[in-house]
Amino acid sequence: MSSKTDHRTPLQLHLLGVFPPTWREMTLAEVCTQVTDGTHDSPKPVDVGGFPLVTGKAIKNREIDFSVTYKISLEDHLRVISRSKSERNDILFANIGNSIGDLVRVQSDIEFSIKNVALFKPDTSLVNPIFLEYYLLSDVVQNFVKGSTKGSAQPFLGLGSLRTFPVAVPSMEEQEWIAGILGVLDDRIRLLRETNTTLESIAQALFKSWFVDFDPVRAKQEGREPESMDADTAALFTGTLEKSELGMLPSGWQVSSVGDVVECVGGGTPNTKNPSFWEPAEFAWTTPKDLSGSQSPVLLKTERMMSASGISNISSGLLPKGTLLLSSRAPIGYLAIAQIRMAINQGYIAMLPGGPVPPLYLLFWCRQNMETIKSRANGSTFMEISKKAFRPIPIVIPPAQILSRYMDVAGALFERLVENERQAQTLMALRDSLMPRLISGHLRLSEAGALIEEAAAKQAAS
Protein backbone atom coordinates (compact mmCIF):
# COMPACT_ATOMS: atom_id res chain seq x y z
CA MET A 1 0.00 0.00 0.00
CA SER A 2 1.28 3.52 -0.75
CA SER A 3 3.33 5.25 1.93
CA LYS A 4 1.72 8.59 1.13
CA THR A 5 -0.96 9.01 3.74
CA ASP A 6 -1.10 12.72 4.46
CA HIS A 7 -3.48 13.53 1.57
CA ARG A 8 -6.05 10.86 2.41
CA THR A 9 -9.19 11.21 4.47
CA PRO A 10 -9.89 9.00 7.52
CA LEU A 11 -12.54 7.25 5.41
CA GLN A 12 -9.96 6.37 2.74
CA LEU A 13 -7.45 5.14 5.30
CA HIS A 14 -10.00 3.00 7.12
CA LEU A 15 -11.56 1.55 3.98
CA LEU A 16 -8.27 0.73 2.31
CA GLY A 17 -6.98 -0.79 5.52
CA VAL A 18 -9.55 -3.57 5.10
CA PHE A 19 -7.92 -4.94 1.94
CA PRO A 20 -4.73 -6.97 1.31
CA PRO A 21 -1.59 -4.80 0.85
CA THR A 22 -0.99 -6.51 -2.52
CA TRP A 23 -4.10 -4.85 -3.98
CA ARG A 24 -3.57 -1.51 -5.71
CA GLU A 25 -4.81 1.62 -4.01
CA MET A 26 -6.70 3.77 -6.51
CA THR A 27 -9.63 6.17 -6.60
CA LEU A 28 -12.90 5.88 -8.46
CA ALA A 29 -11.74 8.61 -10.84
CA GLU A 30 -8.60 6.60 -11.61
CA VAL A 31 -10.44 3.35 -12.44
CA CYS A 32 -13.06 5.14 -14.54
CA THR A 33 -12.68 7.17 -17.70
CA GLN A 34 -15.55 9.37 -16.55
CA VAL A 35 -17.29 10.13 -13.23
CA THR A 36 -20.09 12.60 -13.81
CA ASP A 37 -23.78 13.09 -13.19
CA GLY A 38 -26.94 14.04 -15.01
CA THR A 39 -29.17 17.08 -14.99
CA HIS A 40 -30.12 18.80 -11.75
CA ASP A 41 -33.06 20.68 -13.22
CA SER A 42 -36.47 19.27 -14.11
CA PRO A 43 -36.99 18.97 -17.87
CA LYS A 44 -40.63 19.15 -18.85
CA PRO A 45 -42.30 15.86 -19.81
CA VAL A 46 -43.51 15.40 -23.37
CA ASP A 47 -46.70 13.62 -24.41
CA VAL A 48 -45.43 12.13 -27.66
CA GLY A 49 -42.09 10.45 -28.32
CA GLY A 50 -39.22 11.54 -26.15
CA PHE A 51 -36.58 9.78 -24.08
CA PRO A 52 -36.89 8.33 -20.54
CA LEU A 53 -35.42 10.40 -17.70
CA VAL A 54 -33.97 7.99 -15.12
CA THR A 55 -33.78 9.14 -11.49
CA GLY A 56 -32.68 7.31 -8.34
CA LYS A 57 -36.19 5.97 -7.69
CA ALA A 58 -36.03 4.09 -11.02
CA ILE A 59 -32.99 2.09 -9.85
CA LYS A 60 -34.44 -0.96 -8.10
CA ASN A 61 -32.93 -4.36 -7.44
CA ARG A 62 -29.97 -3.51 -9.69
CA GLU A 63 -32.29 -2.87 -12.62
CA ILE A 64 -33.80 0.22 -14.24
CA ASP A 65 -37.55 0.38 -13.77
CA PHE A 66 -38.61 2.43 -16.79
CA SER A 67 -42.24 2.35 -15.62
CA VAL A 68 -41.50 5.07 -13.04
CA THR A 69 -39.71 7.39 -15.49
CA TYR A 70 -41.18 10.10 -17.69
CA LYS A 71 -40.06 11.18 -21.16
CA ILE A 72 -38.34 14.40 -22.13
CA SER A 73 -37.82 16.12 -25.46
CA LEU A 74 -34.98 15.41 -27.86
CA GLU A 75 -33.54 18.85 -27.14
CA ASP A 76 -33.43 18.23 -23.37
CA HIS A 77 -32.16 14.69 -23.89
CA LEU A 78 -29.26 15.87 -26.07
CA ARG A 79 -28.38 18.54 -23.51
CA VAL A 80 -28.20 15.98 -20.70
CA ILE A 81 -26.28 13.28 -22.56
CA SER A 82 -23.72 15.82 -23.75
CA ARG A 83 -22.15 15.32 -20.31
CA SER A 84 -23.50 11.96 -19.22
CA LYS A 85 -24.34 9.49 -22.00
CA SER A 86 -24.70 5.98 -20.58
CA GLU A 87 -23.59 2.84 -22.41
CA ARG A 88 -23.54 -0.86 -21.65
CA ASN A 89 -21.49 -1.76 -18.54
CA ASP A 90 -21.54 1.81 -17.25
CA ILE A 91 -22.66 2.04 -13.62
CA LEU A 92 -25.47 4.34 -12.53
CA PHE A 93 -25.21 5.30 -8.87
CA ALA A 94 -27.96 7.17 -7.01
CA ASN A 95 -26.19 10.01 -5.18
CA ILE A 96 -29.09 12.29 -4.19
CA GLY A 97 -32.16 11.55 -2.07
CA ASN A 98 -33.34 8.55 -0.08
CA SER A 99 -32.03 6.02 -2.61
CA ILE A 100 -28.35 6.96 -2.20
CA GLY A 101 -26.15 3.93 -2.81
CA ASP A 102 -28.61 2.11 -5.07
CA LEU A 103 -26.90 1.22 -8.32
CA VAL A 104 -27.22 -0.66 -11.57
CA ARG A 105 -24.78 -1.79 -14.23
CA VAL A 106 -26.39 -0.73 -17.50
CA GLN A 107 -27.40 -3.67 -19.67
CA SER A 108 -30.26 -2.08 -21.59
CA ASP A 109 -30.03 -0.71 -25.14
CA ILE A 110 -32.79 1.82 -24.41
CA GLU A 111 -31.41 5.35 -24.78
CA PHE A 112 -32.16 7.52 -21.75
CA SER A 113 -31.03 10.54 -19.74
CA ILE A 114 -30.27 10.73 -16.03
CA LYS A 115 -31.17 13.12 -13.21
CA ASN A 116 -29.76 13.10 -9.66
CA VAL A 117 -27.78 10.01 -10.60
CA ALA A 118 -24.00 9.65 -10.99
CA LEU A 119 -22.48 7.88 -13.99
CA PHE A 120 -19.28 5.82 -13.76
CA LYS A 121 -17.56 4.61 -16.94
CA PRO A 122 -15.15 1.83 -15.91
CA ASP A 123 -11.74 1.80 -17.58
CA THR A 124 -11.75 -1.85 -18.66
CA SER A 125 -7.95 -1.90 -18.85
CA LEU A 126 -7.89 -1.40 -15.09
CA VAL A 127 -11.14 -2.73 -13.69
CA ASN A 128 -13.72 -5.34 -14.63
CA PRO A 129 -17.12 -3.54 -14.68
CA ILE A 130 -18.80 -6.48 -12.93
CA PHE A 131 -16.12 -6.49 -10.21
CA LEU A 132 -16.63 -2.74 -9.73
CA GLU A 133 -20.38 -3.27 -9.49
CA TYR A 134 -19.94 -5.84 -6.70
CA TYR A 135 -17.31 -3.70 -5.01
CA LEU A 136 -19.76 -0.78 -4.82
CA LEU A 137 -22.51 -3.12 -3.59
CA SER A 138 -20.45 -4.58 -0.75
CA ASP A 139 -21.39 -3.70 2.82
CA VAL A 140 -18.03 -2.14 3.60
CA VAL A 141 -18.51 0.35 0.76
CA GLN A 142 -22.26 0.90 1.19
CA ASN A 143 -21.83 1.65 4.90
CA PHE A 144 -19.22 4.27 4.15
CA VAL A 145 -21.31 5.72 1.33
CA LYS A 146 -24.28 6.22 3.61
CA GLY A 147 -22.03 7.63 6.34
CA SER A 148 -20.46 10.15 3.98
CA THR A 149 -23.62 11.88 2.80
CA LYS A 150 -24.31 15.54 3.44
CA GLY A 151 -27.56 17.39 3.91
CA SER A 152 -30.57 16.45 6.00
CA ALA A 153 -33.74 17.34 4.08
CA GLN A 154 -32.16 16.10 0.83
CA PRO A 155 -29.08 13.94 1.48
CA PHE A 156 -26.47 13.92 -1.26
CA LEU A 157 -23.01 12.66 -2.08
CA GLY A 158 -21.14 15.10 -4.31
CA LEU A 159 -19.06 14.23 -7.36
CA GLY A 160 -15.93 15.44 -5.57
CA SER A 161 -16.39 12.82 -2.85
CA LEU A 162 -17.22 10.12 -5.40
CA ARG A 163 -14.19 10.86 -7.59
CA THR A 164 -11.81 10.52 -4.64
CA PHE A 165 -13.60 7.47 -3.25
CA PRO A 166 -11.01 4.74 -2.60
CA VAL A 167 -11.02 1.56 -4.64
CA ALA A 168 -8.81 -1.40 -3.74
CA VAL A 169 -8.00 -3.14 -7.02
CA PRO A 170 -6.75 -6.76 -7.21
CA SER A 171 -5.21 -8.24 -10.34
CA MET A 172 -7.46 -8.50 -13.37
CA GLU A 173 -7.44 -12.28 -13.02
CA GLU A 174 -8.68 -12.02 -9.42
CA GLN A 175 -11.32 -9.48 -10.47
CA GLU A 176 -12.64 -11.84 -13.14
CA TRP A 177 -12.76 -14.76 -10.69
CA ILE A 178 -14.61 -12.70 -8.07
CA ALA A 179 -17.03 -11.37 -10.68
CA GLY A 180 -17.55 -14.89 -12.02
CA ILE A 181 -18.25 -16.49 -8.63
CA LEU A 182 -20.74 -13.84 -7.55
CA GLY A 183 -22.20 -13.76 -11.07
CA VAL A 184 -22.97 -17.49 -10.93
CA LEU A 185 -25.08 -16.92 -7.83
CA ASP A 186 -26.84 -13.94 -9.38
CA ASP A 187 -27.58 -15.97 -12.52
CA ARG A 188 -29.20 -18.71 -10.44
CA ILE A 189 -31.22 -16.15 -8.49
CA ARG A 190 -32.30 -14.47 -11.72
CA LEU A 191 -33.43 -17.77 -13.23
CA LEU A 192 -35.53 -18.60 -10.17
CA ARG A 193 -37.10 -15.13 -10.25
CA GLU A 194 -37.83 -15.37 -13.98
CA THR A 195 -39.48 -18.74 -13.40
CA ASN A 196 -41.59 -17.21 -10.64
CA THR A 197 -42.67 -14.37 -12.91
CA THR A 198 -43.88 -16.97 -15.40
CA LEU A 199 -45.70 -18.99 -12.72
CA GLU A 200 -47.42 -15.90 -11.38
CA SER A 201 -48.39 -14.77 -14.87
CA ILE A 202 -49.98 -18.15 -15.62
CA ALA A 203 -52.05 -18.06 -12.43
CA GLN A 204 -53.09 -14.44 -13.06
CA ALA A 205 -54.00 -15.18 -16.70
CA LEU A 206 -56.11 -18.16 -15.62
CA PHE A 207 -57.86 -15.96 -13.03
CA LYS A 208 -58.67 -13.38 -15.69
CA SER A 209 -59.89 -16.01 -18.14
CA TRP A 210 -62.21 -17.74 -15.67
CA PHE A 211 -63.34 -14.93 -13.38
CA VAL A 212 -63.12 -11.73 -15.41
CA ASP A 213 -63.58 -12.59 -19.08
CA PHE A 214 -65.63 -15.76 -18.37
CA ASP A 215 -64.00 -17.51 -21.34
CA PRO A 216 -65.37 -21.01 -20.53
CA VAL A 217 -68.93 -19.63 -20.35
CA ARG A 218 -68.60 -17.64 -23.56
CA ALA A 219 -67.17 -20.67 -25.34
CA LYS A 220 -70.23 -22.71 -24.36
CA GLN A 221 -72.51 -19.87 -25.49
CA GLU A 222 -70.90 -20.11 -28.92
CA GLY A 223 -71.20 -23.89 -29.02
CA ARG A 224 -67.49 -24.49 -28.48
CA GLU A 225 -65.72 -26.58 -25.89
CA PRO A 226 -63.71 -24.44 -23.44
CA GLU A 227 -60.03 -24.44 -24.35
CA SER A 228 -57.23 -25.98 -22.24
CA MET A 229 -59.69 -27.56 -19.87
CA ASP A 230 -60.67 -31.14 -19.09
CA ALA A 231 -64.28 -32.25 -19.45
CA ASP A 232 -64.95 -32.44 -15.70
CA THR A 233 -63.80 -28.86 -15.19
CA ALA A 234 -65.71 -27.63 -18.25
CA ALA A 235 -68.88 -29.20 -16.88
CA LEU A 236 -68.72 -26.90 -13.85
CA PHE A 237 -69.32 -23.80 -16.00
CA THR A 238 -72.78 -22.84 -17.23
CA GLY A 239 -73.35 -21.60 -20.77
CA THR A 240 -75.42 -18.55 -19.82
CA LEU A 241 -74.85 -15.05 -18.47
CA GLU A 242 -77.30 -12.97 -16.46
CA LYS A 243 -77.45 -9.37 -15.24
CA SER A 244 -76.02 -8.36 -11.87
CA GLU A 245 -74.95 -5.17 -10.13
CA LEU A 246 -71.49 -5.74 -11.62
CA GLY A 247 -72.75 -6.39 -15.13
CA MET A 248 -73.23 -9.72 -16.85
CA LEU A 249 -72.14 -12.72 -14.74
CA PRO A 250 -72.37 -16.49 -15.29
CA SER A 251 -75.62 -17.94 -14.03
CA GLY A 252 -75.43 -19.00 -10.40
CA TRP A 253 -72.46 -16.77 -9.53
CA GLN A 254 -72.88 -14.33 -6.65
CA VAL A 255 -71.89 -10.75 -5.88
CA SER A 256 -70.75 -10.13 -2.33
CA SER A 257 -68.51 -7.63 -0.54
CA VAL A 258 -64.92 -8.24 0.49
CA GLY A 259 -65.77 -7.82 4.15
CA ASP A 260 -68.42 -10.56 3.94
CA VAL A 261 -66.11 -13.22 2.49
CA VAL A 262 -62.85 -12.59 4.37
CA GLU A 263 -61.90 -11.22 7.78
CA CYS A 264 -59.93 -7.97 7.31
CA VAL A 265 -57.79 -6.64 10.16
CA GLY A 266 -55.23 -3.91 10.73
CA GLY A 267 -52.17 -3.63 12.93
CA GLY A 268 -50.08 -1.20 14.91
CA THR A 269 -46.65 -0.15 16.10
CA PRO A 270 -45.85 -0.51 19.81
CA ASN A 271 -43.77 2.25 21.38
CA THR A 272 -40.33 1.92 19.77
CA LYS A 273 -38.70 3.53 22.82
CA ASN A 274 -39.96 0.80 25.12
CA PRO A 275 -37.42 -2.05 24.89
CA SER A 276 -39.79 -4.53 26.53
CA PHE A 277 -41.89 -4.49 23.34
CA TRP A 278 -38.89 -5.46 21.17
CA GLU A 279 -36.65 -7.62 23.35
CA PRO A 280 -36.35 -10.53 23.33
CA ALA A 281 -36.95 -10.45 19.58
CA GLU A 282 -39.05 -13.60 19.16
CA PHE A 283 -41.89 -12.84 16.75
CA ALA A 284 -41.95 -11.44 13.22
CA TRP A 285 -43.42 -7.95 12.77
CA THR A 286 -43.86 -6.55 9.28
CA THR A 287 -44.22 -3.12 7.72
CA PRO A 288 -44.78 -2.46 3.99
CA LYS A 289 -41.05 -1.78 3.72
CA ASP A 290 -40.59 -5.57 3.85
CA LEU A 291 -42.44 -5.80 0.53
CA SER A 292 -41.00 -2.71 -1.18
CA GLY A 293 -38.12 -4.54 -2.85
CA SER A 294 -39.80 -7.92 -3.19
CA GLN A 295 -40.08 -9.51 -6.60
CA SER A 296 -42.50 -12.24 -5.51
CA PRO A 297 -45.91 -12.08 -3.78
CA VAL A 298 -44.46 -13.98 -0.83
CA LEU A 299 -43.32 -12.88 2.63
CA LEU A 300 -40.76 -15.27 4.12
CA LYS A 301 -39.09 -13.04 6.70
CA THR A 302 -39.32 -9.58 8.24
CA GLU A 303 -36.75 -6.91 8.94
CA ARG A 304 -37.83 -6.48 12.57
CA MET A 305 -38.87 -8.83 15.33
CA MET A 306 -40.67 -8.11 18.59
CA SER A 307 -41.35 -9.62 21.98
CA ALA A 308 -44.48 -11.30 23.28
CA SER A 309 -45.20 -8.05 25.12
CA GLY A 310 -45.05 -6.20 21.82
CA ILE A 311 -47.45 -8.67 20.22
CA SER A 312 -49.94 -8.19 23.05
CA ASN A 313 -49.80 -4.44 22.37
CA ILE A 314 -51.24 -4.93 18.84
CA SER A 315 -54.99 -5.53 18.73
CA SER A 316 -54.82 -8.05 15.87
CA GLY A 317 -52.03 -9.99 17.57
CA LEU A 318 -50.05 -12.67 15.80
CA LEU A 319 -51.61 -13.48 12.42
CA PRO A 320 -51.52 -16.98 10.89
CA LYS A 321 -49.44 -18.26 8.05
CA GLY A 322 -51.33 -17.82 4.78
CA THR A 323 -52.53 -14.29 5.58
CA LEU A 324 -52.78 -12.01 2.54
CA LEU A 325 -51.16 -8.62 3.13
CA LEU A 326 -52.19 -5.48 1.23
CA SER A 327 -50.26 -2.28 1.90
CA SER A 328 -52.90 0.36 2.52
CA ARG A 329 -50.77 3.50 2.27
CA ALA A 330 -47.48 4.99 1.09
CA PRO A 331 -47.94 3.28 -1.34
CA ILE A 332 -51.19 1.38 -1.72
CA GLY A 333 -50.88 -1.94 -3.50
CA TYR A 334 -47.98 -4.06 -2.27
CA LEU A 335 -49.29 -7.63 -2.01
CA ALA A 336 -47.91 -10.80 -0.45
CA ILE A 337 -49.11 -13.99 1.18
CA ALA A 338 -47.19 -14.52 4.42
CA GLN A 339 -45.49 -17.87 4.80
CA ILE A 340 -44.84 -17.24 8.49
CA ARG A 341 -46.85 -16.15 11.51
CA MET A 342 -46.38 -12.44 12.04
CA ALA A 343 -47.83 -9.23 13.42
CA ILE A 344 -48.42 -6.21 11.20
CA ASN A 345 -48.13 -2.47 11.54
CA GLN A 346 -50.79 0.09 10.66
CA GLY A 347 -49.73 0.25 7.00
CA TYR A 348 -51.55 -2.96 6.06
CA ILE A 349 -54.97 -4.45 5.54
CA ALA A 350 -54.56 -8.15 6.33
CA MET A 351 -56.98 -10.76 4.94
CA LEU A 352 -57.01 -13.90 7.08
CA PRO A 353 -57.21 -17.46 5.75
CA GLY A 354 -60.01 -19.84 6.67
CA GLY A 355 -62.96 -18.06 5.09
CA PRO A 356 -65.06 -19.10 2.07
CA VAL A 357 -62.68 -17.32 -0.33
CA PRO A 358 -59.00 -18.35 -0.12
CA PRO A 359 -56.25 -15.69 0.09
CA LEU A 360 -54.73 -16.81 -3.24
CA TYR A 361 -57.98 -15.98 -5.08
CA LEU A 362 -58.05 -12.65 -3.26
CA LEU A 363 -54.43 -11.96 -4.23
CA PHE A 364 -55.25 -12.11 -7.93
CA TRP A 365 -58.58 -10.35 -7.37
CA CYS A 366 -56.69 -7.47 -5.75
CA ARG A 367 -54.26 -7.32 -8.66
CA GLN A 368 -57.15 -7.28 -11.14
CA ASN A 369 -59.07 -4.62 -9.19
CA MET A 370 -56.24 -2.42 -7.87
CA GLU A 371 -57.55 0.73 -9.55
CA THR A 372 -60.91 0.22 -7.86
CA ILE A 373 -59.15 -0.28 -4.52
CA LYS A 374 -57.08 2.88 -4.96
CA SER A 375 -60.16 4.87 -5.96
CA ARG A 376 -61.59 4.24 -2.46
CA ALA A 377 -58.55 5.86 -0.81
CA ASN A 378 -58.35 9.37 0.58
CA GLY A 379 -55.98 11.52 2.60
CA SER A 380 -54.23 14.89 2.67
CA THR A 381 -50.64 13.94 3.56
CA PHE A 382 -50.72 10.62 1.65
CA MET A 383 -53.44 8.48 0.16
CA GLU A 384 -54.68 5.62 2.33
CA ILE A 385 -57.49 3.11 2.05
CA SER A 386 -59.08 2.25 5.38
CA LYS A 387 -60.59 -1.10 6.30
CA LYS A 388 -63.94 0.69 6.44
CA ALA A 389 -63.57 1.75 2.80
CA PHE A 390 -62.10 -1.59 1.70
CA ARG A 391 -64.63 -4.01 3.16
CA PRO A 392 -67.68 -2.86 1.10
CA ILE A 393 -65.95 -3.25 -2.28
CA PRO A 394 -68.07 -5.69 -4.34
CA ILE A 395 -66.48 -8.97 -5.38
CA VAL A 396 -67.62 -11.77 -7.69
CA ILE A 397 -67.86 -15.14 -5.97
CA PRO A 398 -67.94 -18.22 -8.23
CA PRO A 399 -69.46 -21.53 -7.12
CA ALA A 400 -67.39 -23.42 -4.57
CA GLN A 401 -66.54 -26.24 -7.00
CA ILE A 402 -65.10 -23.84 -9.57
CA LEU A 403 -63.18 -22.00 -6.88
CA SER A 404 -61.81 -25.32 -5.63
CA ARG A 405 -60.75 -26.37 -9.14
CA TYR A 406 -58.96 -23.03 -9.64
CA MET A 407 -57.12 -23.53 -6.38
CA ASP A 408 -56.00 -27.00 -7.50
CA VAL A 409 -54.21 -25.40 -10.44
CA ALA A 410 -53.14 -22.02 -9.05
CA GLY A 411 -52.26 -23.49 -5.66
CA ALA A 412 -49.77 -25.90 -7.22
CA LEU A 413 -48.19 -23.04 -9.18
CA PHE A 414 -47.97 -20.94 -6.03
CA GLU A 415 -46.33 -23.74 -4.04
CA ARG A 416 -43.60 -23.93 -6.70
CA LEU A 417 -43.26 -20.15 -6.58
CA VAL A 418 -42.82 -20.18 -2.80
CA GLU A 419 -40.16 -22.89 -2.96
CA ASN A 420 -38.31 -21.01 -5.71
CA GLU A 421 -38.39 -17.86 -3.61
CA ARG A 422 -36.99 -19.76 -0.62
CA GLN A 423 -34.12 -21.00 -2.78
CA ALA A 424 -33.55 -17.50 -4.20
CA GLN A 425 -33.34 -16.00 -0.72
CA THR A 426 -30.94 -18.75 0.40
CA LEU A 427 -28.69 -17.97 -2.58
CA MET A 428 -28.97 -14.25 -1.89
CA ALA A 429 -27.86 -14.82 1.70
CA LEU A 430 -24.89 -16.87 0.45
CA ARG A 431 -23.99 -14.19 -2.11
CA ASP A 432 -24.24 -11.44 0.49
CA SER A 433 -22.06 -13.36 2.93
CA LEU A 434 -19.43 -14.12 0.27
CA MET A 435 -19.38 -10.66 -1.27
CA PRO A 436 -17.60 -8.70 1.50
CA ARG A 437 -15.11 -11.51 2.08
CA LEU A 438 -14.28 -11.80 -1.62
CA ILE A 439 -14.21 -8.06 -2.22
CA SER A 440 -11.89 -7.57 0.77
CA GLY A 441 -9.60 -10.43 -0.22
CA HIS A 442 -10.32 -12.40 2.96
CA LEU A 443 -11.73 -15.48 1.23
CA ARG A 444 -9.85 -17.69 -1.18
CA LEU A 445 -11.56 -18.27 -4.48
CA SER A 446 -11.36 -22.05 -4.04
CA GLU A 447 -13.15 -21.76 -0.70
CA ALA A 448 -15.89 -19.66 -2.27
CA GLY A 449 -16.32 -22.19 -5.06
CA ALA A 450 -16.67 -25.00 -2.54
CA LEU A 451 -19.37 -23.08 -0.66
CA ILE A 452 -21.31 -22.53 -3.87
CA GLU A 453 -21.10 -26.20 -4.83
CA GLU A 454 -22.28 -27.17 -1.35
CA ALA A 455 -25.26 -24.80 -1.68
CA ALA A 456 -26.04 -26.17 -5.15
CA ALA A 457 -26.03 -29.74 -3.81
CA LYS A 458 -28.43 -28.81 -1.00
CA GLN A 459 -30.66 -27.03 -3.52
CA ALA A 460 -30.73 -30.06 -5.82
CA ALA A 461 -31.51 -32.38 -2.90
CA SER A 462 -34.48 -30.24 -1.88
Secondary structure by P-SEA (a helix, b strand, c coil): cccccccccaaaaaaaaaccccbbbbccccccccccccccccccccccbbbbbbccccccccccccccbbbbcaaaaaaaaccccccccbbbbbccccccccccccccccccccccbbbbbbccccccaaaaaaaaacaaaaaaaaaacccccbbbbcaaaaaacccccccaaaaaaaaaaaaaaaaaaaaaaaaaaaaaaaaaaaaaaccccaaaaaaaaaccccccccaaaaaaccccccccccccccccbbbbccccccccbbbbbcccccccccccccbbbbcccccccccccccccccccccaaaaaacccccccccbbbbbcccccbbbbbbccccccccccccccccccccaaaaaaaaaacaaaaaaacccccbbbbcaaaaaacbbbbccaaaaaaaaaaaaaaaaaaaaaaaaaaaaaaaaaaaaaaaaaccccaaaaaaaaaaaaaaaaac
